[in-house]
Amino acid sequence: MSAAIALVCVVVLTLQIRDRWHSPDVKPAAIAEHTTTGEAAREAGARVQPTDPKLAVEPQPDGPKPAQPANPN
């Protein structure tokens, strides 16, 4: 009896987390504007805009470079 209950619990838990097995569906701003994301943004008084493109060359951070950790072997 307990094995059957455990099996049912495993199946239910597996079905509840199955959406985490797939990568999220990321939509561009032009498409998201016309879906529920855009509707929710308009209702909240916001706008859906594309992100700024990443710089081709990132600036160097100020300060010294971090030291390499010692090899414990």
C-alpha positions as CSV (number, residue, x, y, z in Angstrom):
1,M,0.0,0.0,0.0
2,S,2.8,2.4,0.9
3,A,4.7,1.6,-2.3
4,A,1.6,2.5,-4.4
5,I,1.2,5.8,-2.5
6,A,4.9,6.6,-3.0
7,L,4.6,5.8,-6.7
8,V,1.6,8.1,-7.1
9,C,3.5,10.9,-5.3
10,V,6.5,10.5,-7.5
11,V,4.3,10.7,-10.6
12,V,2.5,13.8,-9.4
13,L,5.7,15.5,-8.4
14,T,7.3,14.7,-11.8
15,L,4.3,16.1,-13.6
16,Q,4.5,19.3,-11.5
17,I,8.1,20.0,-12.4
18,R,8.1,18.9,-16.0
19,D,8.1,22.6,-17.2
20,R,11.6,23.0,-15.7
21,W,13.1,20.4,-18.0
22,H,12.8,22.8,-21.0
23,S,14.5,26.1,-21.6
24,P,12.3,29.1,-21.3
25,D,10.7,30.5,-24.5
26,V,12.3,34.0,-24.9
27,K,10.4,36.2,-27.3
28,P,11.8,39.4,-28.9
29,A,10.1,42.6,-27.8
30,A,8.3,43.0,-31.2
31,I,6.5,39.7,-30.6
32,A,6.0,40.1,-26.8
33,E,4.3,43.4,-27.4
34,H,1.3,41.6,-28.9
35,T,1.1,38.8,-26.4
36,T,0.0,38.6,-22.8
37,T,3.3,40.1,-21.8
38,G,2.5,43.3,-23.7
39,E,-1.0,43.4,-22.4
40,A,0.2,43.1,-18.8
41,A,2.8,45.8,-19.4
42,R,0.2,48.2,-20.9
43,E,-2.1,47.6,-17.9
44,A,0.7,48.4,-15.5
45,G,1.6,51.5,-17.5
46,A,4.9,50.2,-18.8
47,R,6.2,49.5,-22.3
48,V,8.0,46.5,-23.7
49,Q,11.3,47.5,-25.3
50,P,14.2,45.5,-26.7
51,T,17.3,45.4,-24.6
52,D,20.4,47.4,-25.6
53,P,22.9,45.4,-27.6
54,K,25.9,44.1,-25.7
55,L,29.1,46.0,-26.4
56,A,31.6,44.3,-28.7
57,V,34.5,45.3,-26.5
58,E,33.8,45.4,-22.8
59,P,35.7,48.0,-20.8
60,Q,38.5,46.8,-18.5
61,P,37.5,46.9,-14.8
62,D,39.5,49.4,-12.6
63,G,41.9,48.0,-10.0
64,P,44.4,45.2,-9.9
65,K,43.7,41.7,-11.3
66,P,42.7,39.1,-8.7
67,A,45.5,36.7,-7.7
68,Q,45.2,33.1,-8.8
69,P,44.3,30.8,-5.9
70,A,47.0,28.5,-4.6
71,N,46.9,24.9,-6.0
72,P,46.2,22.7,-3.0
73,N,47.5,19.5,-4.7
